[in-house]
Every structure is written in C-alpha cells, then in structure tokens.
Amino acid sequence: MTLRVRVAVALCVIAASATIIVSFFAVTITEANSVKVIDRSLERIANISDLETRLDENASRPVEEALIPTGTFVQVQSPDGDSKILWGEQAVQVPPTANVPQQAQEQAEQQDPGEPIYLDTRASGQPYRSLVQPSVDGGTLIISRELAPTNELVEDLVFQLTITGVVVTLTAGLLGYWAASSMLRPLDRLTRAAEHVAETGDLKVDIRTSRSDETGRLSRAFDEMLAALVAAQDSQQRLIQDAGHELRTPVASLMSNAETLQRYPDLDSEIRAQIAGDLMSESQELARMIAALVDLTGVLDDSEPIQTCNANQLCQATAHR
C-alpha cells in the first residue's frame, strides 16, 4: 500500500468515525426531543379541564379536534380493568394501553392524583407514547399518541446522515489522496533521480526546486549531495590524469635502461653500473610516487590536519623530481 493510499484511508477512517459520532448524537438528541414534544402535547391534553366529561358528552367535539393531534387515543381504565375509549380510531381492537405493565399501573395508582407517568406502549403492532394519569376515583386516564411519525422522522434523518457520511468519507479520501500526491511529488522526482543515478551512473541530474517546505529542503540537500559527488568524481579524474603524467617519466626511464641492458649485454662494467644505479634511483622515485598516491587517497578525509608549507621549497622539490 502506497503512502498516498494510506493517507487517503486514514482520512476516510477519521471522517467516517467523526460522521458516525455526530450522527449518533444527532439521532439521539432528535429522538429525545421528539419524545419530549410528544410528552408535552400529552400533558397539554391531560390538562384540559373536564376532559373526560367533554369527550364523553360532546358528540361533534370541534374544540377537542383542534386541541388533540391526529393519532392520539384517549381512554379511561376503571379499577377493575375495563377500558372505555373516549377519543381515537374505533377500528383499533386492542387499546393502546393493553400491554402496559401491571407494575406501572400499580405505581400510577399509588401516586397522588394528578401526577402522571410516561410509558412506551404498543397496540396492534404499532408503538405509542402513553401518559398514565391516576384519578381520584381510582380509575386511570390514559392518553396515547402514535410514535410512527417520529420513527419515520428519525429513520429519514438516519438515511440522510448515512448519505452525508458516505459523501463526506469519499470526499475526505479523494482530498487526502490529492493532498498526499501534491506533497509527495518532489519525493517522486527524488526517487526517479536516484534510480537514474543507480542505473546510469550519471550524477549530473537537476532536481532543484523553489519549494520552502521539508520536501524542498530534502530536494536541495539531495542536489547538493550530487554536486559534491560530481566534484569528487572530477577530482578523482584529475588525480588519475596527474598521476599518469607523473608516472610516465620514471617508467619510460626504467624501460629505456632495461632495453639498453638487454640490447647491449657486453657493456663496460662502469656503464653497466651507472645504468644499474639509474634503475635503482628511478625505482625508488617510482616507489615514492606510489606511496604519495596512496597517501592522497585520504586527502579528502576531514580528520587530516591542516599543515603549512613553504611554497618555494615545494616548487624546488617538484622541479628536482
């Protein structure tokens, strides 16, 4: 996996995690606020004066239709368990509070009259939010409202947040890949330059850049390193050329004297001795030059101490050689 892909995947994970967290809190808060709104609407209905009498006696109930939202059921449950639906769809065979836990009913009966409790109930397979209001006569006023619209709102919010999360995650991945590609472009140039040097040995590669960030500094450092290598290579070539020029004279002298001895085996002993002396002298000079070349291999070492020398004496020694 390339660095670009890793950056893109990392940003996708971060964006997805942030979206999931934000979506979780958004859905939770929305659902809680929706339930609070329903509870307040149930409480407003319960606070209508003479609610039971008005719903039981008023046949047309125009005022109650304006006060009671659609999907709300009102019923009275007697102490013996009989229920009378005062408001709501008569087609619902099972009252909204038929599956209210008996423990909650007992808790409602033990409270002071007028203090309600709120329960999540179900009727005909549909979820309801119910307000249980104990009455002074021992009965219980139960007001229920459908939760289906609220659940649909939450489901729609979840769907929209899911689509938004997918878009945000993909956008973050694409932006991360683009940003990583932009940042790594100088590194790609360095990689191609290094591969070119490794394959061809050509150190004259121009990778200068005007960037001032870390990759720009790396490019300039790499360019300076190549320039230093080129300078070192040029110094080596000059050293080889100078060494060849310096070695040519003693080697030619040795070959000439050796050829003389080989061509004239009957030379006078004095001349032979002179030639032998020249051979010895040239051999020693050649040995000194080789030793000097060996010493020159460490001339670029930073640990070599700086020494002062007399230029006149150095020139005379060179001329004598």
C-alpha positions as CSV (number, residue, x, y, z in Angstrom):
1,M,0.0,0.0,0.0
2,T,1.5,3.3,-1.1
3,L,1.7,6.3,1.2
4,R,-0.9,8.1,-0.8
5,V,-3.4,5.3,-0.3
6,R,-2.5,5.1,3.4
7,V,-3.2,8.9,3.8
8,A,-6.5,8.6,1.9
9,V,-7.6,5.6,4.0
10,A,-6.6,7.3,7.3
11,L,-8.7,10.4,6.3
12,C,-11.6,8.2,5.3
13,V,-11.5,6.4,8.7
14,I,-11.3,9.8,10.5
15,A,-14.1,11.3,8.5
16,A,-16.3,8.1,8.9
17,S,-15.6,8.0,12.6
18,A,-16.5,11.7,13.1
19,T,-19.6,11.3,11.0
20,I,-20.7,8.2,13.0
21,I,-20.2,10.0,16.3
22,V,-22.0,13.2,15.1
23,S,-24.8,11.2,13.6
24,F,-25.3,9.1,16.8
25,F,-25.6,12.2,18.9
26,A,-27.8,13.9,16.3
27,V,-30.2,10.9,16.1
28,T,-30.2,10.5,19.9
29,I,-30.9,14.2,20.5
30,T,-33.6,14.4,17.8
31,E,-35.3,11.3,19.1
32,A,-35.2,12.6,22.7
33,N,-36.5,16.0,21.7
34,S,-39.3,14.4,19.6
35,V,-40.4,12.4,22.6
36,K,-40.3,15.5,24.8
37,V,-42.5,17.3,22.3
38,I,-45.0,14.4,22.4
39,D,-44.9,14.3,26.2
40,R,-45.7,18.0,26.3
41,S,-48.6,17.5,23.9
42,L,-49.9,14.7,26.0
43,E,-49.6,16.8,29.1
44,R,-51.5,19.7,27.4
45,I,-54.3,17.3,26.6
46,A,-54.4,15.9,30.1
47,N,-54.6,19.5,31.5
48,I,-57.8,20.2,29.6
49,S,-60.4,20.9,32.2
50,D,-63.2,18.3,32.4
51,L,-61.5,16.3,29.6
52,E,-63.4,13.1,30.3
53,T,-66.8,14.8,30.6
54,R,-66.3,16.9,27.4
55,L,-65.1,13.9,25.4
56,D,-67.9,11.7,26.7
57,E,-70.8,14.2,26.2
58,N,-69.8,16.3,23.2
59,A,-70.7,14.4,20.1
60,S,-69.2,16.8,17.5
61,R,-66.2,17.8,19.6
62,P,-65.0,20.6,17.3
63,V,-62.9,22.2,20.0
64,E,-61.3,18.9,21.0
65,E,-60.4,18.2,17.4
66,A,-58.4,21.4,17.3
67,L,-56.6,20.6,20.6
68,I,-56.0,16.8,20.2
69,P,-53.5,15.9,17.4
70,T,-54.1,13.2,14.9
71,G,-53.1,9.8,16.0
72,T,-53.9,10.4,19.7
73,F,-56.0,8.0,21.7
74,V,-57.8,8.9,25.0
75,Q,-59.3,6.2,27.2
76,V,-60.3,5.7,30.8
77,Q,-59.4,2.5,32.6
78,S,-61.5,1.6,35.6
79,P,-60.1,-0.1,38.7
80,D,-61.5,-3.4,37.6
81,G,-59.5,-3.2,34.3
82,D,-62.4,-2.2,31.9
83,S,-61.3,0.4,29.4
84,K,-63.5,3.0,27.6
85,I,-62.1,4.7,24.6
86,L,-63.1,8.4,24.6
87,W,-61.1,9.5,21.5
88,G,-59.4,7.7,18.7
89,E,-59.8,5.2,16.0
90,Q,-62.5,2.8,16.9
91,A,-61.1,0.3,14.4
92,V,-58.2,-0.4,16.8
93,Q,-59.3,-3.6,18.5
94,V,-56.6,-3.6,21.1
95,P,-56.5,-0.4,23.2
96,P,-53.1,1.4,23.2
97,T,-52.5,0.6,26.8
98,A,-53.5,-3.1,26.8
99,N,-49.9,-4.1,27.2
100,V,-49.0,-1.5,29.8
101,P,-47.1,-3.4,32.6
102,Q,-49.2,-4.1,35.6
103,Q,-46.4,-2.8,37.8
104,A,-46.7,0.6,36.1
105,Q,-50.4,0.6,36.6
106,E,-49.9,-0.1,40.3
107,Q,-47.3,2.6,40.5
108,A,-49.7,5.0,38.9
109,E,-52.5,4.1,41.4
110,Q,-50.1,4.7,44.4
111,Q,-49.2,8.2,43.3
112,D,-51.0,11.3,44.3
113,P,-54.0,12.0,42.0
114,G,-52.9,14.3,39.1
115,E,-49.3,13.2,38.9
116,P,-48.7,11.4,35.5
117,I,-46.2,8.9,34.4
118,Y,-45.0,8.3,30.8
119,L,-44.6,4.9,29.2
120,D,-43.7,3.4,25.8
121,T,-46.5,1.0,24.8
122,R,-47.7,-0.9,21.8
123,A,-51.1,-1.6,20.2
124,S,-51.9,-3.5,17.0
125,G,-48.1,-3.8,16.5
126,Q,-47.6,0.0,16.5
127,P,-45.5,1.9,19.0
128,Y,-47.2,4.5,21.2
129,R,-46.2,7.0,23.8
130,S,-48.6,7.0,26.7
131,L,-49.4,9.3,29.6
132,V,-50.9,7.5,32.6
133,Q,-52.9,9.9,34.8
134,P,-54.3,8.4,38.1
135,S,-57.8,9.7,39.0
136,V,-59.2,10.4,42.4
137,D,-61.9,7.8,42.0
138,G,-59.3,5.1,41.5
139,G,-59.5,5.0,37.7
140,T,-56.8,5.8,35.3
141,L,-56.8,8.3,32.4
142,I,-54.5,7.0,29.6
143,I,-53.6,9.3,26.7
144,S,-51.5,7.7,23.9
145,R,-50.0,9.1,20.7
146,E,-48.5,7.3,17.8
147,L,-44.7,7.2,17.5
148,A,-44.8,6.1,13.9
149,P,-44.3,9.7,12.6
150,T,-41.5,10.3,15.0
151,N,-39.8,7.0,14.0
152,E,-40.2,7.9,10.3
153,L,-38.6,11.3,11.0
154,V,-35.7,9.5,12.8
155,E,-35.3,7.0,10.0
156,D,-35.3,9.7,7.4
157,L,-32.7,11.6,9.4
158,V,-30.6,8.4,9.7
159,F,-30.8,7.9,5.9
160,Q,-29.8,11.5,5.2
161,L,-26.9,11.3,7.7
162,T,-25.8,8.0,6.1
163,I,-25.8,9.6,2.6
164,T,-24.0,12.6,4.0
165,G,-21.5,10.4,5.8
166,V,-20.7,8.4,2.6
167,V,-20.2,11.6,0.6
168,V,-18.0,13.2,3.4
169,T,-15.9,10.0,3.7
170,L,-15.4,9.7,-0.1
171,T,-14.6,13.4,-0.3
172,A,-12.1,13.2,2.5
173,G,-10.4,10.2,0.8
174,L,-10.2,12.0,-2.5
175,L,-8.9,15.2,-0.9
176,G,-6.4,13.1,1.2
177,Y,-5.1,11.3,-1.9
178,W,-4.8,14.6,-3.8
179,A,-3.0,16.3,-0.9
180,A,-0.7,13.3,-0.4
181,S,0.1,13.3,-4.2
182,S,0.9,17.1,-4.1
183,M,3.2,16.7,-1.1
184,L,4.9,13.6,-2.5
185,R,5.5,15.0,-5.9
186,P,9.1,16.2,-5.0
187,L,9.8,12.8,-3.5
188,D,8.8,11.2,-6.8
189,R,11.3,13.4,-8.5
190,L,14.0,12.4,-6.0
191,T,13.1,8.7,-6.5
192,R,13.4,8.9,-10.3
193,A,16.7,10.8,-9.9
194,A,18.1,8.2,-7.5
195,E,17.0,5.4,-9.9
196,H,18.6,7.2,-12.8
197,V,21.9,7.6,-11.0
198,A,21.8,4.0,-9.9
199,E,21.2,2.7,-13.5
200,T,23.4,5.1,-15.5
201,G,26.0,6.4,-13.0
202,D,25.2,9.9,-14.3
203,L,25.5,12.3,-11.4
204,K,24.5,15.4,-13.4
205,V,20.8,15.4,-12.6
206,D,19.0,18.7,-11.9
207,I,16.4,18.4,-9.2
208,R,16.3,22.0,-8.0
209,T,13.0,23.3,-6.6
210,S,11.6,26.5,-5.3
211,R,9.6,24.9,-2.5
212,S,10.5,26.0,1.0
213,D,8.9,23.1,2.9
214,E,10.5,19.9,4.2
215,T,10.4,18.2,0.7
216,G,12.0,21.3,-0.8
217,R,14.8,21.2,1.8
218,L,15.3,17.5,1.0
219,S,15.5,18.2,-2.7
220,R,18.1,20.9,-2.2
221,A,20.1,18.7,0.1
222,F,20.0,15.8,-2.5
223,D,21.0,18.3,-5.2
224,E,24.0,19.5,-3.1
225,M,25.0,15.9,-2.4
226,L,25.0,15.1,-6.2
227,A,27.1,18.3,-6.8
228,A,29.6,17.2,-4.1
229,L,29.8,13.7,-5.7
230,V,30.4,15.3,-9.2
231,A,33.1,17.5,-7.7
232,A,34.7,14.4,-6.0
233,Q,34.5,12.5,-9.3
234,D,36.2,15.4,-11.2
235,S,38.9,15.5,-8.5
236,Q,39.5,11.8,-8.9
237,Q,39.8,12.1,-12.7
238,R,42.3,15.0,-12.4
239,L,44.2,12.9,-9.8
240,I,44.4,10.0,-12.2
241,Q,45.5,12.2,-15.1
242,D,48.2,13.9,-12.9
243,A,49.4,10.5,-11.6
244,G,49.6,9.1,-15.1
245,H,51.6,12.1,-16.2
246,E,54.0,11.9,-13.2
247,L,54.5,8.1,-13.6
248,R,55.2,8.3,-17.3
249,T,58.7,9.8,-16.9
250,P,60.2,7.2,-14.4
251,V,58.5,4.3,-16.2
252,A,59.9,5.5,-19.5
253,S,63.4,5.8,-18.0
254,L,63.2,2.3,-16.5
255,M,62.1,0.9,-19.8
256,S,64.9,2.7,-21.6
257,N,67.6,1.5,-19.2
258,A,66.2,-2.1,-19.2
259,E,66.2,-2.1,-23.0
260,T,69.8,-0.8,-23.1
261,L,70.9,-3.6,-20.9
262,Q,69.1,-6.1,-22.9
263,R,70.3,-4.8,-26.3
264,Y,74.0,-4.5,-25.2
265,P,74.9,-7.3,-23.0
266,D,78.7,-6.6,-23.4
267,L,78.6,-3.1,-22.0
268,D,81.5,-1.9,-20.0
269,S,81.2,-2.6,-16.3
270,E,81.3,1.1,-15.4
271,I,78.5,1.9,-17.8
272,R,76.5,-1.1,-16.6
273,A,77.0,0.0,-13.0
274,Q,75.8,3.5,-14.0
275,I,72.7,2.1,-15.7
276,A,72.0,-0.1,-12.6
277,G,72.3,3.0,-10.4
278,D,69.8,4.8,-12.6
279,L,67.5,1.8,-12.4
280,M,67.7,1.8,-8.6
281,S,67.1,5.6,-8.5
282,E,64.2,5.5,-10.8
283,S,62.7,2.5,-8.9
284,Q,63.0,4.4,-5.6
285,E,61.4,7.5,-7.2
286,L,58.6,5.4,-8.6
287,A,58.1,3.8,-5.1
288,R,57.9,7.3,-3.5
289,M,55.4,8.4,-6.1
290,I,53.3,5.3,-5.5
291,A,53.4,6.0,-1.7
292,A,52.4,9.6,-2.4
293,L,49.4,8.3,-4.4
294,V,48.4,6.1,-1.6
295,D,48.7,9.0,0.8
296,L,46.5,11.1,-1.5
297,T,43.6,8.6,-1.0
298,G,42.9,10.2,2.4
299,V,43.3,13.8,1.2
300,L,39.5,14.3,1.4
301,D,39.3,13.0,5.0
302,D,38.2,15.7,7.4
303,S,40.4,14.2,10.1
304,E,43.6,15.1,8.1
305,P,45.2,18.0,9.9
306,I,46.0,21.3,8.1
307,Q,49.7,21.9,7.6
308,T,51.6,24.9,6.5
309,C,54.4,24.5,3.8
310,N,57.0,26.7,2.1
311,A,55.9,27.2,-1.5
312,N,59.5,27.9,-2.6
313,Q,60.8,24.6,-1.2
314,L,57.8,22.7,-2.6
315,C,58.5,24.1,-6.1
316,Q,62.2,23.3,-5.9
317,A,61.5,19.7,-4.8
318,T,59.0,19.3,-7.6
319,A,61.5,20.6,-10.2
320,H,64.2,18.4,-8.8
321,R,62.0,15.4,-9.1
